[in-house]
Amino acid sequence: MNHLLPLLVALPLLGAGLLAATGRLLPRIAAETAGVVVSAGTAVLALVLLLNSSPPLVEWVGGWPPKASKGGESVGIVLVGDGVGLGMAALVSVLTVAALAYSWHYFDEAPEGQAGTFPALVLLFQGGMCGFAIAGDLFNAFVFFELMSVVAYALTGHRVEEARAVQGALTFGVVNSLGAYAMLMGIGLLYARTGELSLTAIGRGLDAHGGPDALTLAAFVLVLTGLLVKAAAVPFHFWLPDAHAVAPTPVCMLLSCVMVELGVYGVWRVYGTVFAGPGGIPAAGLEHALLALGVLTGVGGAFMCWYQRHIKRMLAYSTVSHVGLFLVAIGAYTPEGDDGAALYILGHAGVKAALFAVAGILLDRYGSVDEKELHGRARELRLPAVLFAAGGLALAGLPPFGTAFGKAVSEEAAGGPFTVLYVAVSAVTAGAVLRVAARVFLGLGPEPEEAAQAETKGTGEEPETHGRLGRLPDTMVVVPTVLLAAALAMGVVPGFAGVVSHAVSEAGSGGAVVTTTHWTPAGVLFGLLSTALAAGLAALAVTRPHLTAPHPWTDPVRRLRSGHLGDYVAWLVAGAALVGVLAWPSVLGG
C-alpha cells in the first residue's frame, strides 16, 4: 500500500491539470462531472489507505530514501500515512466531494470557455490539503500548505467582478502570507540547527543538540504562528470572517470545515514530532500557549458570533470559537485530550458544512443572508429549517451527535474550569444559530427594527446561482442532510470512537497508550445543559431582542474587527509575541 500514498496528491493535481487544459473544450456538465469523479476517487483511495494504516505507511517519493553511507541524510520527499494523517486526508476528500456535489450546476453560467475553472481550483485545493495531511517533512508540509492557501485566495475571490470579494481575498492573502513567511523563517532556523527537514529527523537533531535555547524558542514561535494563522486562532483570526462573508458557499464549507482544522492538526503534528523531545519546548510551554490562546479564541469567537446578523459571518465566528475548544483539548496534552479533539473536529466538520449549505440556500433563494431582513421569509423552507435547527442543536452539544461526543471527551480531559468554557461557548454559538432558525424560518418574535449602525449586514447580496432559486435543487438539500446524518452517526456507531482513539494514540502524545473513549453520565449531562442554555438564549433573543442587542460597552471589542489590513498585521505580530511570552518560562525552567 505504501506506493499508493503519492496518488492522494497526484490524482487531484492531475485532474486539475486536465480540466485546466481541456476546460475550453468541455461542456459545463462534463467538466463538473469530471471534478466530482476525480475527487470521489481520491476520497475512496484515502479511505482504503486509512483502513490499512496500522502500522503507518511510509513512502519516499522518487525512490530517494536516506542513505546510511551519508549519515542517514536525505533530500527525498517522505510521505507518512498514519491513522491521523490519512483520517484528515479522508475528511478533506469527503468534504470536497460534498462541496462539488452541492455546487453542481450551481454558479451563474461560467465565463465562456471556462467551465472547468472552478472544479479545477477545488481539485488543486484538495491536492494541497491531502499533501499537507500526509507530509513527513516540514518543508514540503509548508509547500502543500501554501499551495492550499494560494488556491483558497482564488476561490474566495471567485466572483472577481465584486469589489467585496476581491477585498476579502486580498485580506485573506496578505494575512496568511505573513503567517507563511513566519513559518518559513522558523523552518530555516530548524534547518540551520539540525541540517534536517524530515519532521522526526529535526526532532532527533534538536535532542542531540541538548536542551532548548533561544533559537529553539524562536523557531517554535514562528512555526506555531504560521499554523495558528491558518487555524484562525485569536488574535490571528481576522481574515476568516471577512473571507467567509464574500466567498461562495461551497468554498466556505471547505474553509471552515477542513482548512482551519488542518491548522490545528499542524500544531498537534509539528509539536509531537519536532518539539516534544528533551531538545524541544517542554510540554508546559505548549500547554500555557494553547490553553491561553484556546480560552481567548473560544470566548472572543463566541462573543462576536452572538452579535452578528450576517449569517455566514456568524457561522465563521462560530468556527473561530470552536477552534478555541480544539486548542484547549490539545493543550491538555493527554491522550484523552487528543482523542476528544479528533472526535470534535470530525463532528464539527459535518455540522458546520451543513449549516453553511443551508445559509447558501437562503442566499440563493432570497438574495440575502441578513437575519433581520429575512425575518419570517423562509417559513416555506421546511426541510432546510429542520436541518438548520438540527445543526444548531448539534453545535450546542446535544447527545448523541458526534460534536457532543467530542465535546464531552475534550471537556473531561481538560477538566476543572475548562468545563465551564466548553458549556458556555457551545451554548452561546448554538444559541445564535437557533435564534436565526426561530426568526428566519419560523418568523418568531417582533418584526425587527433596523439598527442605526450595524457593521455586519447581510443585505444587498447577489445569489450565487443563475437568478434566485424557485425550486431547490436536490443536491443542495441532500448534501446537508447527509452531512448531518454522518455527524449523528459518529456519536452512535459502536466502535467508531475506539477506532479514532487507536489511530490518535498510535501517532500522538499517548504513544502506544490506547485509551477507552465512551459516553459518560457527566458528558451527557453537560451536553444537555449546554443545549438547554442555547435554547434559553435563543428564546430570550427572540422574545426580548432589546436585551440582546449590542450595547455601547461591547463596542470596543466589536471594533477590533476594523477591516483595516494594517490592524490585522499588528494583531498578528502581537499574537506571535504572546506565544513567545507564554512559552518562554518553560524554556528557562527546562
VEXDREN-2710 file (C-alpha; in Angstrom, 1 decimal):
% VEXDREN-2710
k/r/px/py/pz
1/MET/0.0/0.0/0.0
2/ASN/2.9/2.4/0.6
3/HIS/3.4/3.1/-3.1
4/LEU/-0.3/4.4/-3.3
5/LEU/0.3/7.3/-0.9
6/PRO/1.6/9.7/-3.6
7/LEU/-1.6/9.2/-5.5
8/LEU/-3.5/11.1/-2.8
9/VAL/-1.8/14.2/-4.1
10/ALA/-1.2/13.2/-7.7
11/LEU/-4.8/12.3/-8.5
12/PRO/-6.4/15.6/-7.8
13/LEU/-3.5/17.6/-9.2
14/LEU/-3.6/15.6/-12.4
15/GLY/-7.4/16.1/-12.6
16/ALA/-7.0/19.8/-12.1
17/GLY/-4.4/20.0/-14.8
18/LEU/-6.6/18.1/-17.3
19/LEU/-9.6/20.3/-16.5
20/ALA/-7.5/23.4/-16.9
21/ALA/-6.1/22.1/-20.3
22/THR/-9.4/20.9/-21.7
23/GLY/-11.9/23.2/-19.9
24/ARG/-12.3/25.3/-23.0
25/LEU/-13.5/22.3/-25.0
26/LEU/-15.7/20.6/-22.4
27/PRO/-19.4/21.4/-21.8
28/ARG/-20.1/22.5/-18.3
29/ILE/-21.7/19.2/-17.2
30/ALA/-18.7/17.2/-18.4
31/ALA/-16.3/19.5/-16.5
32/GLU/-18.3/19.3/-13.3
33/THR/-18.8/15.5/-13.6
34/ALA/-15.0/15.1/-14.1
35/GLY/-14.3/17.1/-11.0
36/VAL/-16.7/15.0/-8.9
37/VAL/-15.3/11.7/-10.2
38/VAL/-11.7/12.6/-9.6
39/SER/-12.5/14.0/-6.1
40/ALA/-14.6/10.9/-5.2
41/GLY/-11.8/8.6/-6.5
42/THR/-9.3/10.3/-4.2
43/ALA/-11.8/10.0/-1.3
44/VAL/-12.1/6.3/-1.9
45/LEU/-8.3/5.9/-2.1
46/ALA/-7.9/7.8/1.2
47/LEU/-10.4/5.6/2.9
48/VAL/-8.8/2.4/1.6
49/LEU/-5.4/3.6/2.8
50/LEU/-6.9/4.6/6.1
51/LEU/-8.2/1.1/6.7
52/ASN/-4.6/-0.2/6.1
53/SER/-2.7/2.5/8.1
54/SER/-1.7/0.4/11.1
55/PRO/1.3/0.2/11.2
56/PRO/1.7/3.6/9.5
57/LEU/2.6/3.6/5.8
58/VAL/5.8/5.4/4.7
59/GLU/6.8/6.2/1.1
60/TRP/9.9/8.0/-0.2
61/VAL/8.7/9.7/-3.4
62/GLY/11.1/9.2/-6.3
63/GLY/12.9/6.3/-4.5
64/TRP/15.3/8.5/-2.7
65/PRO/15.3/7.1/0.9
66/PRO/18.0/8.1/3.3
67/LYS/21.4/6.5/2.7
68/ALA/23.2/5.1/5.7
69/SER/26.5/5.8/3.9
70/LYS/25.6/9.5/4.0
71/GLY/24.7/9.6/7.7
72/GLY/21.1/9.0/7.1
73/GLU/20.5/12.4/5.5
74/SER/18.2/12.7/2.5
75/VAL/16.7/15.3/0.3
76/GLY/13.9/13.0/-0.8
77/ILE/10.2/13.7/-0.1
78/VAL/8.8/11.4/2.6
79/LEU/5.0/10.8/2.9
80/VAL/3.7/9.3/6.1
81/GLY/0.3/7.6/6.2
82/ASP/-0.7/7.0/9.8
83/GLY/-4.2/6.9/11.0
84/VAL/-4.4/10.6/11.9
85/GLY/-2.9/11.9/8.7
86/LEU/-4.9/9.6/6.4
87/GLY/-8.0/10.4/8.5
88/MET/-7.6/14.1/7.8
89/ALA/-7.0/13.3/4.1
90/ALA/-10.2/11.3/4.0
91/LEU/-12.1/14.1/5.8
92/VAL/-10.7/16.6/3.3
93/SER/-11.7/14.5/0.3
94/VAL/-15.2/13.6/1.5
95/LEU/-16.0/17.2/2.2
96/THR/-14.5/18.2/-1.2
97/VAL/-16.9/15.8/-2.8
98/ALA/-19.7/17.3/-0.8
99/ALA/-18.8/20.8/-1.9
100/LEU/-18.6/19.8/-5.5
101/ALA/-21.9/17.9/-5.3
102/TYR/-23.5/20.9/-3.6
103/SER/-22.2/23.3/-6.3
104/TRP/-23.4/21.0/-9.2
105/HIS/-24.6/23.4/-11.9
106/TYR/-24.7/26.0/-9.1
107/PHE/-23.0/29.2/-10.1
108/ASP/-24.0/31.7/-12.7
109/GLU/-23.1/30.5/-16.1
110/ALA/-19.3/30.2/-16.1
111/PRO/-17.4/32.6/-18.5
112/GLU/-17.3/31.2/-22.0
113/GLY/-14.7/28.5/-22.3
114/GLN/-14.0/28.5/-18.5
115/ALA/-16.4/25.7/-17.4
116/GLY/-13.5/23.8/-15.8
117/THR/-12.1/26.6/-13.8
118/PHE/-14.0/26.1/-10.5
119/PRO/-13.7/22.3/-10.3
120/ALA/-10.0/22.6/-11.3
121/LEU/-9.4/25.0/-8.4
122/VAL/-11.2/22.8/-5.9
123/LEU/-9.2/19.8/-7.0
124/LEU/-6.0/21.8/-6.6
125/PHE/-7.2/22.8/-3.1
126/GLN/-7.9/19.1/-2.3
127/GLY/-4.4/18.1/-3.5
128/GLY/-2.8/20.7/-1.3
129/MET/-4.8/19.7/1.7
130/CYS/-4.1/15.9/1.2
131/GLY/-0.4/16.6/0.7
132/PHE/-0.2/18.6/4.0
133/ALA/-2.0/15.9/5.9
134/ILE/0.5/13.2/4.9
135/ALA/3.7/15.2/4.5
136/GLY/6.5/13.7/6.5
137/ASP/8.9/16.6/6.3
138/LEU/8.4/20.2/7.4
139/PHE/9.4/22.0/4.2
140/ASN/7.0/20.0/2.0
141/ALA/4.3/20.4/4.6
142/PHE/4.9/24.2/4.1
143/VAL/4.8/23.9/0.3
144/PHE/1.5/21.9/0.4
145/PHE/0.0/24.4/2.9
146/GLU/0.9/27.3/0.7
147/LEU/-0.5/25.6/-2.4
148/MET/-3.7/25.2/-0.5
149/SER/-3.6/28.8/0.6
150/VAL/-3.0/30.3/-2.8
151/VAL/-5.9/28.3/-4.3
152/ALA/-8.1/29.4/-1.4
153/TYR/-7.3/33.0/-2.2
154/ALA/-8.5/32.5/-5.7
155/LEU/-11.6/30.6/-4.6
156/THR/-12.5/33.3/-2.1
157/GLY/-12.3/35.9/-4.9
158/HIS/-14.1/33.7/-7.4
159/ARG/-16.7/36.4/-8.1
160/VAL/-14.0/38.7/-9.2
161/GLU/-16.5/41.3/-10.5
162/GLU/-17.5/42.1/-6.9
163/ALA/-15.2/44.5/-5.1
164/ARG/-16.0/43.0/-1.7
165/ALA/-14.9/39.5/-2.9
166/VAL/-11.6/40.9/-4.1
167/GLN/-11.1/42.8/-0.8
168/GLY/-11.9/39.7/1.2
169/ALA/-9.5/37.6/-0.8
170/LEU/-6.8/40.3/-0.5
171/THR/-7.1/40.4/3.3
172/PHE/-7.0/36.6/3.4
173/GLY/-3.9/36.6/1.1
174/VAL/-1.9/39.2/2.9
175/VAL/-2.5/37.9/6.5
176/ASN/-1.9/34.3/5.5
177/SER/1.2/35.2/3.5
178/LEU/2.7/36.9/6.5
179/GLY/1.9/33.7/8.5
180/ALA/3.7/31.7/5.8
181/TYR/6.8/34.0/6.0
182/ALA/6.9/33.4/9.7
183/MET/6.6/29.6/9.3
184/LEU/9.3/29.6/6.6
185/MET/11.7/31.5/8.9
186/GLY/11.0/29.0/11.6
187/ILE/11.8/26.2/9.2
188/GLY/15.1/28.0/8.3
189/LEU/16.1/28.2/11.9
190/LEU/15.4/24.5/12.5
191/TYR/17.4/23.6/9.3
192/ALA/20.3/25.7/10.5
193/ARG/20.3/23.9/13.8
194/THR/19.8/20.3/12.7
195/GLY/20.5/20.2/8.9
196/GLU/17.3/18.2/8.5
197/LEU/13.8/18.8/7.1
198/SER/12.2/15.5/8.0
199/LEU/9.9/16.0/11.0
200/THR/11.3/13.1/13.0
201/ALA/14.9/13.9/12.0
202/ILE/14.5/17.5/13.1
203/GLY/13.2/16.3/16.5
204/ARG/16.2/13.9/16.8
205/GLY/18.6/16.7/15.8
206/LEU/17.2/19.1/18.5
207/ASP/17.5/16.4/21.1
208/ALA/21.1/15.7/20.1
209/HIS/21.9/19.4/20.5
210/GLY/20.9/19.4/24.1
211/GLY/18.2/21.5/25.9
212/PRO/16.1/24.2/24.4
213/ASP/17.6/27.7/23.9
214/ALA/16.6/31.0/22.3
215/LEU/16.9/29.6/18.7
216/THR/14.6/26.7/19.5
217/LEU/12.1/29.0/21.1
218/ALA/12.2/31.4/18.1
219/ALA/11.6/28.5/15.7
220/PHE/8.7/27.2/17.8
221/VAL/7.1/30.6/17.9
222/LEU/7.5/31.3/14.2
223/VAL/6.2/27.8/13.1
224/LEU/3.3/28.0/15.5
225/THR/2.4/31.4/14.3
226/GLY/2.2/30.2/10.7
227/LEU/-0.1/27.3/11.8
228/LEU/-2.3/29.4/14.1
229/VAL/-2.9/31.9/11.4
230/LYS/-4.3/29.1/9.2
231/ALA/-6.3/27.8/12.3
232/ALA/-7.8/31.3/12.7
233/ALA/-7.0/31.4/16.5
234/VAL/-7.4/34.7/18.2
235/PRO/-5.7/37.2/17.5
236/PHE/-4.7/35.7/14.1
237/HIS/-8.3/35.2/13.1
238/PHE/-9.4/38.4/11.5
239/TRP/-9.1/37.1/7.9
240/LEU/-11.6/34.3/8.4
241/PRO/-14.9/36.2/8.9
242/ASP/-14.0/38.6/6.1
243/ALA/-13.3/35.7/3.8
244/HIS/-16.4/33.8/4.7
245/ALA/-18.6/36.9/4.1
246/VAL/-17.6/37.0/0.4
247/ALA/-16.6/33.5/-0.5
248/PRO/-19.0/31.3/-2.4
249/THR/-20.9/28.9/-0.1
250/PRO/-19.1/25.7/-1.3
251/VAL/-15.8/27.4/-0.6
252/CYS/-17.0/28.4/2.9
253/MET/-17.7/24.7/3.5
254/LEU/-14.1/23.9/2.8
255/LEU/-12.5/26.9/4.6
256/SER/-14.5/26.5/7.8
257/CYS/-14.6/22.7/8.0
258/VAL/-11.2/21.5/6.8
259/MET/-8.7/24.3/6.3
260/VAL/-8.8/25.7/9.8
261/GLU/-8.9/22.2/11.2
262/LEU/-5.7/21.4/9.2
263/GLY/-4.1/24.4/11.0
264/VAL/-5.0/22.8/14.4
265/TYR/-3.8/19.4/13.1
266/GLY/-0.5/21.0/12.1
267/VAL/0.1/22.3/15.6
268/TRP/-0.5/18.9/17.0
269/ARG/1.6/17.1/14.4
270/VAL/4.6/19.5/14.5
271/TYR/4.8/19.7/18.3
272/GLY/4.5/16.0/18.7
273/THR/7.2/15.1/16.2
274/VAL/9.6/18.1/16.3
275/PHE/9.4/19.9/19.7
276/ALA/8.2/17.2/22.1
277/GLY/11.6/15.8/22.9
278/PRO/14.2/16.9/25.5
279/GLY/15.8/19.3/23.0
280/GLY/12.5/21.0/22.1
281/ILE/10.0/23.0/24.0
282/PRO/8.8/21.5/27.4
283/ALA/5.2/20.4/27.4
284/ALA/4.4/23.2/29.9
285/GLY/5.3/25.7/27.2
286/LEU/2.8/24.2/24.8
287/GLU/0.1/23.9/27.4
288/HIS/0.5/27.5/28.5
289/ALA/0.4/28.8/24.9
290/LEU/-2.5/26.6/23.7
291/LEU/-4.7/26.9/26.8
292/ALA/-4.4/30.7/26.9
293/LEU/-5.0/31.1/23.2
294/GLY/-7.8/28.5/23.4
295/VAL/-9.6/30.4/26.1
296/LEU/-9.1/33.7/24.3
297/THR/-10.3/32.2/21.0
298/GLY/-13.3/30.4/22.5
299/VAL/-14.6/33.4/24.4
300/GLY/-13.8/36.0/21.7
301/GLY/-15.3/34.0/18.9
302/ALA/-18.5/33.2/20.9
303/PHE/-18.9/36.9/21.8
304/MET/-18.5/38.1/18.2
305/CYS/-20.7/35.2/16.9
306/TRP/-23.6/36.3/19.1
307/TYR/-23.7/39.9/17.8
308/GLN/-23.7/39.0/14.0
309/ARG/-26.7/39.4/11.8
310/HIS/-24.8/38.4/8.7
311/ILE/-25.5/34.6/8.8
312/LYS/-22.3/33.5/7.0
313/ARG/-20.2/35.8/9.2
314/MET/-21.9/34.4/12.3
315/LEU/-21.1/30.9/11.3
316/ALA/-17.5/32.0/10.7
317/TYR/-17.2/33.3/14.2
318/SER/-18.7/30.1/15.5
319/THR/-15.9/28.3/13.8
320/VAL/-13.4/30.6/15.4
321/SER/-14.8/29.9/18.9
322/HIS/-14.8/26.1/18.3
323/VAL/-11.2/26.3/17.2
324/GLY/-10.5/27.6/20.7
325/LEU/-12.1/24.5/22.1
326/PHE/-9.9/22.3/19.9
327/LEU/-6.8/24.1/21.1
328/VAL/-7.8/23.6/24.7
329/ALA/-8.2/19.9/24.2
330/ILE/-4.8/19.6/22.5
331/GLY/-3.3/21.9/25.1
332/ALA/-4.3/19.5/27.8
333/TYR/-1.6/17.3/26.3
334/THR/-3.1/14.0/27.3
335/PRO/-4.2/11.0/25.1
336/GLU/-7.8/11.7/26.1
337/GLY/-7.5/15.3/25.0
338/ASP/-6.1/14.3/21.6
339/ASP/-9.0/11.8/21.2
340/GLY/-11.6/14.4/22.1
341/ALA/-10.1/16.9/19.7
342/ALA/-10.1/14.4/16.9
343/LEU/-13.8/13.4/17.5
344/TYR/-14.8/17.1/17.9
345/ILE/-13.1/18.1/14.7
346/LEU/-14.8/15.3/12.7
347/GLY/-18.3/16.1/14.1
348/HIS/-17.8/19.8/13.8
349/ALA/-16.8/19.5/10.1
350/GLY/-20.1/17.7/9.2
351/VAL/-22.3/20.0/11.2
352/LYS/-20.7/23.3/10.1
353/ALA/-20.6/22.3/6.4
354/ALA/-24.4/21.5/6.7
355/LEU/-25.1/24.9/8.3
356/PHE/-23.2/26.8/5.5
357/ALA/-25.1/24.8/2.9
358/VAL/-28.4/25.9/4.3
359/ALA/-27.1/29.5/4.5
360/GLY/-26.3/29.2/0.8
361/ILE/-29.9/28.1/0.2
362/LEU/-31.1/31.3/1.9
363/LEU/-28.8/33.4/-0.2
364/ASP/-29.8/31.9/-3.5
365/ARG/-33.5/31.9/-2.7
366/TYR/-33.8/35.4/-1.2
367/GLY/-30.7/37.2/-2.2
368/SER/-29.8/37.9/1.4
369/VAL/-28.1/36.4/4.4
370/ASP/-29.2/39.1/6.8
371/GLU/-31.1/37.7/9.8
372/LYS/-33.3/40.8/10.2
373/GLU/-34.2/41.2/6.6
374/LEU/-35.1/37.5/6.3
375/HIS/-37.4/37.6/9.3
376/GLY/-40.2/35.1/8.6
377/ARG/-39.5/34.9/4.9
378/ALA/-38.2/31.3/4.9
379/ARG/-41.3/29.7/6.5
380/GLU/-41.9/27.8/3.3
381/LEU/-38.5/26.0/3.5
382/ARG/-39.4/23.3/6.0
383/LEU/-36.6/20.8/5.4
384/PRO/-33.9/23.5/5.4
385/ALA/-35.5/24.8/8.6
386/VAL/-35.2/21.4/10.2
387/LEU/-31.6/21.0/9.0
388/PHE/-30.5/24.4/10.3
389/ALA/-32.1/23.8/13.7
390/ALA/-30.6/20.3/13.9
391/GLY/-27.2/21.9/13.1
392/GLY/-27.7/24.4/15.9
393/LEU/-28.5/21.6/18.4
394/ALA/-25.5/19.6/17.3
395/LEU/-23.3/22.7/17.8
396/ALA/-24.7/23.0/21.3
397/GLY/-23.5/19.5/22.1
398/LEU/-26.9/17.7/22.1
399/PRO/-26.2/13.9/22.5
400/PRO/-25.7/11.7/20.6
401/PHE/-24.2/14.0/17.9
402/GLY/-20.5/13.5/17.2
403/THR/-19.9/17.1/18.2
404/ALA/-21.4/16.3/21.7
405/PHE/-19.2/13.2/21.9
406/GLY/-16.1/15.1/21.1
407/LYS/-17.0/18.0/23.4
408/ALA/-17.7/15.5/26.3
409/VAL/-14.4/13.8/25.9
410/SER/-12.5/17.1/25.4
411/GLU/-14.0/18.8/28.5
412/GLU/-13.4/15.8/30.7
413/ALA/-9.7/15.7/29.5
414/ALA/-9.3/19.5/30.1
415/GLY/-11.2/19.3/33.4
416/GLY/-11.8/21.9/36.1
417/PRO/-12.8/25.4/35.0
418/PHE/-12.5/24.5/31.3
419/THR/-15.7/22.6/31.6
420/VAL/-17.4/25.9/32.1
421/LEU/-15.7/27.2/28.9
422/TYR/-17.0/24.3/26.8
423/VAL/-20.5/24.6/28.1
424/ALA/-20.6/28.4/27.7
425/VAL/-19.0/28.6/24.2
426/SER/-21.3/25.8/22.9
427/ALA/-24.4/27.4/24.4
428/VAL/-23.7/30.9/23.0
429/THR/-22.7/29.9/19.5
430/ALA/-25.5/27.4/19.2
431/GLY/-27.9/30.0/20.7
432/ALA/-27.1/32.3/17.9
433/VAL/-27.8/29.6/15.3
434/LEU/-31.1/28.7/17.0
435/ARG/-32.1/32.4/17.2
436/VAL/-31.6/32.6/13.4
437/ALA/-33.7/29.5/12.9
438/ALA/-36.5/30.8/15.0
439/ARG/-36.6/34.3/13.4
440/VAL/-35.9/33.4/9.8
441/PHE/-37.6/30.0/9.4
442/LEU/-40.5/30.4/11.9
443/GLY/-40.9/34.2/11.9
444/LEU/-40.9/34.3/15.7
445/GLY/-40.5/37.5/17.7
446/PRO/-41.4/41.0/16.9
447/GLU/-40.7/42.5/13.5
448/PRO/-37.0/43.6/13.8
449/GLU/-36.2/47.3/13.7
450/GLU/-33.4/48.5/11.5
451/ALA/-30.3/49.2/13.7
452/ALA/-28.8/52.7/13.5
453/GLN/-25.5/51.1/12.9
454/ALA/-24.6/47.6/12.1
455/GLU/-21.2/46.6/10.7
456/THR/-22.3/43.1/9.7
457/LYS/-25.3/43.5/7.5
458/GLY/-26.0/40.7/5.0
459/THR/-28.3/42.7/2.8
460/GLY/-27.6/43.5/-0.9
461/GLU/-26.1/40.1/-1.6
462/GLU/-26.3/38.6/-5.1
463/PRO/-27.4/35.0/-5.4
464/GLU/-24.5/32.7/-6.5
465/THR/-26.9/30.8/-8.7
466/HIS/-28.3/31.8/-12.1
467/GLY/-31.1/34.0/-10.7
468/ARG/-33.0/33.4/-7.4
469/LEU/-33.9/29.8/-6.8
470/GLY/-37.5/28.8/-7.2
471/ARG/-37.4/25.0/-6.6
472/LEU/-34.4/23.9/-4.6
473/PRO/-32.0/21.6/-6.5
474/ASP/-31.9/18.1/-4.9
475/THR/-28.2/18.3/-4.4
476/MET/-28.4/21.5/-2.2
477/VAL/-30.7/19.6/0.2
478/VAL/-29.3/16.1/0.1
479/VAL/-25.7/17.3/0.9
480/PRO/-26.5/19.0/4.2
481/THR/-28.8/16.1/5.1
482/VAL/-26.1/13.5/4.6
483/LEU/-23.5/15.6/6.4
484/LEU/-25.8/16.0/9.5
485/ALA/-26.6/12.3/9.4
486/ALA/-22.9/11.5/9.3
487/ALA/-22.3/13.8/12.3
488/LEU/-25.0/12.0/14.2
489/ALA/-23.6/8.5/13.2
490/MET/-20.2/9.5/14.7
491/GLY/-21.8/9.6/18.1
492/VAL/-23.8/6.4/17.9
493/VAL/-21.9/3.9/15.7
494/PRO/-20.4/1.3/18.1
495/GLY/-16.6/1.1/17.8
496/PHE/-16.1/4.4/15.9
497/ALA/-14.6/6.2/18.8
498/GLY/-12.4/3.3/19.6
499/VAL/-11.0/3.3/16.0
500/VAL/-10.3/7.1/16.2
501/SER/-8.7/6.7/19.6
502/HIS/-6.5/3.9/18.4
503/ALA/-5.3/5.9/15.4
504/VAL/-4.6/9.0/17.5
505/SER/-2.8/7.1/20.3
506/GLU/-0.6/5.3/17.8
507/ALA/0.6/8.6/16.3
508/GLY/0.1/11.1/19.1
509/SER/1.3/12.2/22.6
510/GLY/0.0/9.0/24.0
511/GLY/2.5/6.8/22.1
512/ALA/1.4/3.2/22.5
513/VAL/-1.2/4.1/25.1
514/VAL/-4.7/3.2/23.8
515/THR/-7.4/4.9/25.7
516/THR/-11.0/3.9/26.1
517/THR/-13.3/6.6/24.8
518/HIS/-17.0/6.3/25.6
519/TRP/-20.0/8.3/26.7
520/THR/-20.1/9.2/30.4
521/PRO/-23.0/10.4/32.5
522/ALA/-21.2/13.7/33.1
523/GLY/-20.6/14.2/29.4
524/VAL/-24.2/13.6/28.6
525/LEU/-25.3/15.9/31.4
526/PHE/-23.1/18.8/30.3
527/GLY/-24.3/18.3/26.7
528/LEU/-27.9/18.5/27.8
529/LEU/-27.0/21.6/29.9
530/SER/-25.4/23.5/27.1
531/THR/-28.3/22.6/24.8
532/ALA/-30.8/23.9/27.3
533/LEU/-28.8/27.1/27.8
534/ALA/-28.6/27.5/24.0
535/ALA/-32.3/27.1/23.6
536/GLY/-32.9/29.6/26.5
537/LEU/-30.6/32.2/25.0
538/ALA/-32.3/31.8/21.6
539/ALA/-35.7/32.2/23.3
540/LEU/-34.5/35.3/25.1
541/ALA/-33.1/36.9/22.0
542/VAL/-36.3/36.2/20.0
543/THR/-38.8/37.4/22.7
544/ARG/-36.8/40.3/24.1
545/PRO/-34.5/41.4/21.4
546/HIS/-33.6/44.7/23.1
547/LEU/-31.9/42.7/25.9
548/THR/-29.6/41.0/23.5
549/ALA/-28.9/43.9/21.1
550/PRO/-25.4/45.4/21.0
551/HIS/-24.7/47.7/23.9
552/PRO/-22.1/50.5/24.0
553/TRP/-19.9/48.5/26.3
554/THR/-19.5/45.9/23.6
555/ASP/-18.2/48.5/21.0
556/PRO/-14.5/48.4/21.9
557/VAL/-14.4/44.6/21.4
558/ARG/-16.6/44.7/18.2
559/ARG/-14.5/47.4/16.7
560/LEU/-11.3/45.3/16.9
561/ARG/-12.5/44.0/13.6
562/SER/-11.7/47.3/11.9
563/GLY/-11.4/46.0/8.4
564/HIS/-8.0/47.7/8.1
565/LEU/-5.3/45.4/6.9
566/GLY/-2.6/47.2/8.9
567/ASP/-4.5/46.5/12.1
568/TYR/-4.7/42.8/11.3
569/VAL/-0.9/42.7/10.7
570/ALA/-0.3/44.4/14.0
571/TRP/-2.5/41.8/15.8
572/LEU/-0.5/39.0/14.0
573/VAL/2.7/40.4/15.4
574/ALA/1.2/40.8/18.9
575/GLY/-0.1/37.2/18.7
576/ALA/3.4/35.9/17.9
577/ALA/4.8/37.9/20.8
578/LEU/2.2/36.4/23.1
579/VAL/3.0/32.9/22.1
580/GLY/6.7/33.6/22.8
581/VAL/5.9/35.1/26.2
582/LEU/3.7/32.1/27.2
583/ALA/6.3/29.5/26.1
584/TRP/9.4/31.4/27.4
585/PRO/9.1/30.4/31.1
586/SER/9.1/26.7/30.3
587/VAL/12.3/27.1/28.3
588/LEU/14.0/28.9/31.2
589/GLY/12.8/26.3/33.6
590/GLY/13.9/23.5/31.3
END
